[in-house]
Every structure is written in C-alpha cells, then in structure tokens.
C-alpha cells in the first residue's frame, strides 16, 4: 500500500497536495478537515479516505469520521486520533489507548508541526504530518507519503509548500 497522510486542512486541499498524493492508494487524514462534510467527500472522491474528526470540525463531520480509528494496514496496526501529542508527551487518554491497543503506527495532527519519531517506550512509529491547510501559524504546509509492504514501512517522503 502507498499511503498519504495529511492533517489540519481547514477546508483547503490545494492542487499541489493533490499532485503529491495522486500516486497513493489511500489517504489518512488526522483531523481538522474544515470546510464541512462536502469537503470530506471531495477528498474521499479523490482517494479512499480513513479519517478522524478534529477539535475544529463541525458535527456533520463528526457523524461521519470518528474521534479515533484503529485499523490494520499491510500487517501494521494503526491508531489515529487528532490530538495525540508525541513520544514522551502523550495526553493521558492517548497513552491509555496506546497501552490498550499497542499499535505499530500512531498518527495524529493538531499541532501543525511535522514530526515523525520512533517511540522506544511503545515500539511504535509516531506520525504527525503537520498542516496541509492555510489556517494557523505555520509558514510551511506539509504532507507525507510512504509505503507499507508486508509489515515494512519504507520510502517516506515529505512534501513542503510555503504559504
């Protein structure tokens, strides 16, 4: 599987991001879609979508996208939620979910800060793709893509677009 990961679009899915994500098989969106349910449908019409709602998302998005997702992808257990922190700094509720489910990959958004880290404590890959949208303080908009084949994560690429 070729996976694209975005977050914090806040209603913006630019052509540059579409071009970067064109070859992926699936998009994981770590919340704060913005733009209403039609915006979620626009992304899911572009590529199959697995998403969670964020703190800025309207009720209509929350009805379609859950607070958390737990799923398997090519032999890897994935846990995704919007507000998740990072290794050594997970909120208590996230730490409880990680303890309970022991994912191989943990995906979150919210901070608008691109961060990919191995968590030695939980032996997982923590991924925050940063922010793909225009709302917020970040000066560079970001997205990720990578391959998962037979339980192996490889060829991760970062896309950066100045505001």
C-alpha positions as CSV (number, residue, x, y, z in Angstrom):
1,X,0.0,0.0,0.0
2,X,1.1,3.5,-0.8
3,X,-0.2,5.8,2.0
4,X,-0.6,9.6,2.0
5,X,-1.0,11.3,5.4
6,X,-2.4,14.8,5.9
7,X,-4.0,16.8,8.7
8,X,-5.3,20.2,9.5
9,X,-6.5,21.1,6.0
10,X,-9.1,23.5,7.4
11,X,-11.0,23.5,4.2
12,X,-8.0,23.7,1.8
13,X,-6.9,20.8,-0.4
14,X,-4.6,22.6,-2.9
15,X,-3.6,21.3,-6.3
16,X,0.0,20.9,-5.2
17,X,-1.1,18.5,-2.5
18,X,-3.3,16.6,-4.9
19,X,-0.4,16.2,-7.2
20,X,1.8,14.9,-4.4
21,X,-0.9,12.5,-3.3
22,X,-2.0,11.4,-6.8
23,X,0.0,8.1,-6.7
24,X,-1.1,7.0,-3.2
25,X,-3.7,4.2,-2.7
26,X,-5.2,5.7,0.4
27,X,-5.2,8.9,2.4
28,X,-5.2,9.1,6.2
29,X,-6.5,12.4,7.5
30,X,-5.7,13.1,11.1
31,X,-8.5,15.7,11.7
32,X,-9.5,19.3,11.4
33,X,-10.8,18.8,7.9
34,X,-12.7,22.1,7.9
35,X,-15.0,23.1,5.1
36,X,-17.9,20.9,6.1
37,X,-18.9,17.4,5.0
38,X,-18.7,18.3,1.3
39,X,-15.0,18.9,1.8
40,X,-14.6,15.4,3.4
41,X,-16.4,13.9,0.4
42,X,-14.2,15.9,-2.0
43,X,-11.1,14.2,-0.5
44,X,-12.7,10.8,-0.4
45,X,-13.8,11.1,-4.0
46,X,-10.1,11.8,-4.9
47,X,-8.7,8.8,-3.0
48,X,-10.1,6.2,-0.4
49,X,-10.0,8.0,2.9
50,X,-9.5,7.0,6.5
51,X,-10.1,10.0,8.8
52,X,-10.8,11.2,12.3
53,X,-12.5,14.5,13.3
54,X,-10.6,17.3,14.9
55,X,-11.4,19.9,17.5
56,X,-12.4,22.4,14.8
57,X,-14.6,20.1,12.8
58,X,-18.4,20.5,12.7
59,X,-21.0,18.0,13.9
60,X,-21.7,16.8,10.4
61,X,-18.1,15.7,10.0
62,X,-18.1,14.1,13.5
63,X,-21.1,11.9,12.4
64,X,-19.0,10.5,9.5
65,X,-15.5,10.5,10.9
66,X,-14.9,9.1,14.4
67,X,-12.7,10.5,17.2
68,X,-10.3,7.6,16.8
69,X,-9.6,5.0,14.2
70,X,-8.0,1.6,14.9
71,X,-7.3,-0.5,11.8
72,X,-4.7,-2.8,10.1
73,X,-2.8,-1.9,7.0
74,X,-0.5,-4.4,5.4
75,X,0.4,-6.1,8.7
76,X,0.7,-2.9,10.8
77,X,-1.8,-1.9,13.4
78,X,-2.6,1.8,13.1
79,X,-4.1,4.1,15.8
80,X,-5.2,7.6,14.7
81,X,-6.7,10.5,16.6
82,X,-6.5,14.3,16.2
83,X,-5.0,15.5,19.4
84,X,-2.3,13.0,20.3
85,X,1.0,14.6,21.4
86,X,4.3,12.8,20.6
87,X,6.6,10.3,22.3
88,X,7.1,11.2,25.9
89,X,4.3,13.8,25.8
90,X,1.0,11.9,25.1
91,X,-2.1,13.1,26.8
92,X,-3.4,10.5,29.4
93,X,-6.3,9.4,27.2
94,X,-3.9,8.7,24.3
95,X,-1.4,6.9,26.5
96,X,-4.3,4.7,27.7
97,X,-5.3,3.9,24.0
98,X,-1.7,3.1,23.1
99,X,-1.4,0.8,26.2
100,X,-4.7,-0.9,25.4
101,X,-4.1,-1.4,21.6
102,X,-0.3,-1.5,21.2
103,X,-0.3,0.0,17.7
104,X,2.7,-0.2,15.4
105,X,1.9,3.3,13.9
106,X,0.3,6.2,15.8
107,X,-1.0,9.1,13.7
108,X,-2.2,12.5,15.0
109,X,-2.4,16.1,13.9
110,X,-3.4,19.3,15.8
111,X,0.0,20.8,16.4
112,X,0.6,21.9,12.8
113,X,4.1,20.6,13.4
114,X,5.5,17.9,11.1
115,X,7.0,15.2,13.3
116,X,7.9,11.6,12.6
117,X,9.5,9.8,15.6
118,X,10.2,6.3,16.7
119,X,8.8,5.8,20.2
120,X,11.2,3.4,22.0
121,X,8.9,3.0,25.0
122,X,5.9,1.7,23.0
123,X,7.9,0.5,20.0
124,X,5.8,2.4,17.5
125,X,6.2,5.0,14.8
126,X,4.6,8.3,15.8
127,X,3.5,10.4,12.8
128,X,2.2,13.9,12.7
129,X,2.0,15.2,9.1
130,X,1.9,18.8,10.1
131,X,-0.7,21.1,8.5
132,X,-1.8,21.0,4.8
133,X,-4.1,24.0,5.2
134,X,-3.7,27.7,5.4
135,X,-5.2,28.3,8.9
136,X,-2.7,28.6,11.7
137,X,0.8,30.0,12.3
138,X,2.9,27.5,10.3
139,X,4.9,29.0,7.4
140,X,5.3,25.7,5.6
141,X,2.4,23.4,4.7
142,X,3.2,19.7,4.8
143,X,2.1,16.2,3.9
144,X,3.7,12.7,4.0
145,X,3.6,9.6,1.9
146,X,5.1,6.2,2.4
147,X,4.8,2.5,1.5
148,X,3.7,-0.3,3.8
149,X,4.6,-3.7,2.3
150,X,4.3,-7.0,4.2
151,X,4.6,-5.2,7.6
152,X,7.5,-3.0,6.5
153,X,7.3,0.8,6.3
154,X,9.6,2.4,3.8
155,X,10.3,5.2,1.3
156,X,8.7,8.0,3.4
157,X,8.6,11.3,1.6
158,X,7.8,14.8,2.9
159,X,6.0,17.4,0.8
160,X,6.5,21.0,1.8
161,X,4.7,24.1,0.3
162,X,5.4,27.6,1.6
163,X,2.4,29.6,2.4
